[in-house]
Structures are given as C-alpha cells and as structure tokens.
Amino acid sequence: MESSVKSPCIKVCKYDIDKNCIGCHLSMEEISNWILLSDDEKRQVLKNAEERSKTPIKGKNDFDYYV
C-alpha cells in the first residue's frame, strides 16, 4: 500500500550539529525510519520538522552529504 504522505526530501542532505537535515528538517533517525512509518506517524514527523525549521541552525559538523 502506497503512502498518501509525501516525503519532504528536497535532495539537500546536509546536517546540522544535531544531525537534523537542513533541507527537509528531519532528523537522521526520522529519515531512516520514514518508509516504516504509518501516515499518521509521518504527519507527526512533518509537524515536528516544521517546528524544528523555525529554530536557528546551530552550526556545521562532519555530517555533510549531498544526493
């Protein structure tokens, strides 16, 4: 069954010091688990990411990736 909740990925996988993507604002854990989540769980992750997007980026780290 295909999910009705679309991934927020914009293919800018660069992480801040807290290991949150500065492109979609999901944590590494949320990204890893995305495919396993129910639609309700995905909506909650998106809500959390939206809140996270409102906070300033804390800094650079060694987790910089581009896809």
Residue, then its C-alpha position, 0 to 999 in steps of 0.5 A: m500500500e502506497s503512502s498518501v504522505k509525501s516525503p519532504c526530501i528536497k535532495v539537500c542532505k546536509y546536517d546540522i550539529d544535531k544531525n537534523c537535515i537542513g533541507c527537509h528538517l528531519s532528523m537522521e533517525e526520522i529519515s531512516n525510519w520514514i518508509l516504516l512509518s504509518d501516515d499518521e506517524k509521518r504527519q507527526v514527523l512533518k509537524n515536528a520538522e516544521e517546528r524544528s525549521k523555525t529554530p536557528i541552525k546551530g552550526k556545521n559538523d562532519f555530517d555533510y552529504y549531498v544526493 
